[in-house]
Amino acid sequence: MSDYRSVSTQDRGVAQTEPGSRMARRTAAAAPPPPGDRPPRSHRGGGGGDRKMRALAWVSIGVTSLMVAGTLTGYVVFRDTFGNIKQKSVKEDIINPRPLDTGALNVLLVGSDTRAGDGNARYGQELARQADAGGKRTDTIILMHISPNRDKARLISFPRDSMVQIPKCKNEATKQEMPPRRDMINSAYNSGGIACTISTIETLTDIRINHFVEIDFSGFKNIVDALGGIEICLKSGVNDKDSKLVLPPGKSLLNGEKALGYVRLRKYGDGSDIQRIKRQQIFLSKVVSKATSGELLTDPGKLRDFIAAAAGSVTMDPDLANNTEQLIQIAMSARELTAGGVQFTTVPWGEDPADKNRVVWREPDATELFTAIKTDTEVATPSATPSAGTSAKPKVTVKPEQVRVQVLNGTTTFGKAREVADQLAKQGFNVTGVGNYTSTDGGSLAKTEVHYAKTITSAPDHADALAGAVLPKPAPAAGKVAATNAQPYTSATAPTGAALKGTPVMQLVVGEDFKSVKITELPDSVKESTITASEQKNVCT
């Protein structure tokens, strides 16, 4: 008899074909769009109002600059400068349920293209002369994730043309509730401000946003100038009237004004937003490198100017702006990570079937990327050192491919065993079979369990490896349970290695509390859309 609860779940969304290299763009409306309305589109020949800075660098530079300050032994000397950071509280405007905090540090980085304020109006045309400078938009949305151990960081870029479900939000100006709608991801900021953008990212990814940072045109230029400019390398020359940029092929040192033109550059390469994201990520990699270099840290004058420029150029939530310890944590992470641990990733995407000028996120790849961030929860604890004269058994490191596991469905949810088995197999575990487990009362098992055979010496080490891959983490127990409707399992994922001969078979009994299998092996599409900061030094775009 077949296991009615362990049949395969429905197929997930099929990856979409990538759109053509030249993508139509839109010009955002000056006023917030009415709920449910999509902003009008314009093509690549649009006017100045459409030539917004899409720099992934805007927002991250501000945060990076704060990181540097925290690495200083003489931090007190610069403390007063941080009082110049503009603050904005938005907690009361976030009206949707929020994901759990995992101990990681997740900062939403947003670049605002507002023309309001000194130094910004010159980048618009008629919009800049209006009282509100034509409203504001964001073409830059990045999630900066720093692991709970503060030993690795990933900056995830969300393409501005992504068609997503915007949740209910408060209108930033009127505070009236706007109903949910399907729209471009950056429309959340236009109508609902940073609070709506936070809610949108949280509902789409199930990742808790701890803090946010905003920066505008003028702030971007000030920070680049304070760094003494950023060197870039071009495969071909640029003479673009729209971005007011003229550069020869090869290397150029860009001051703030030229850097702004570079990151706003449209008519280069294939003209696509995705290619520009890659170009801007490389630019930001160079900023991270220079901002954490010994050249800056050992020059008190340059460092003071840099910190002052950064502090006066960003807006952030009060919890971050006033939390010296948190800023120092970010700082120390940046200093340690610059050598090779900072990665920049664009959410996997494909062409929107309803509109070739828009993109949708490629599934299940995007969800697996978000799950990897969401399940990055481990905080390393120092292992106990055996005292002299003791004969403590050394800890054995067991790899996923060395763990054989039978997955049993302890819930009443149809197909749960195979669903979890598929997740484990994708992370390299050797799943041998699926089946059911019936509790004594016949209901769902409340908590997930891991069981192993009492008689096998190596079994506890294998059980620990399995338990460590499951959220929430179950405590392994000696003694196996009886399975019903047991069936062999064949994975659609090619195994990364064979389990050692004679290794014990673990049992994972899925309970109602099961959240996810930790994702450590990301899809190829994520790897292909990721660059590492330390590898971009001599890259020409």
ABEGO torsion letter per residue (X at the ends): XBBAAABBBBBBBBBBBBBBABBBBBBBBABBBBBGBBBBBBBAABBAAABBBABAAAAAAAAAAAAAAAABAAAAAAAAAAAABBBBBAAAABABBBBBBAGBBBBBBBBBABABEBGAAAABBAAAABAAGGEBBBABBBBBBBBAAGABBBBBBBBAABBBBBBBBBBAAAGBBBBBBBBBAAAAAAAAEAAAAAAAAAAAAGBBBABBBBBBAAAAAAAAAAAGEBBBBBABBBBBAAAGBBBBBEBBBBBAAAAAAAAABABBEAGBAAAAAAAAAAAAAAAAAAAABAAAAABAAAAAAAAAAAAAABBBBAAAAABAAAAAAAAAAAAAAAAAABBBBBBBBBBBAABAABBBBBOAAAAAAAAAAAABABBBBBBBBBBBGBBBBBBBBBBAAABBBBBBBABABBGAAAAAAAAAAAAGBBBABBEBBBBAAGBBBABBBBBBBAABAAAAAAAAAAAAABOBBBBBBBEBBBBBGBBBBBBABBBABBBBBGBBBBBBBBBAABABBBBABBBAAAAAABBBAAAAAABBX
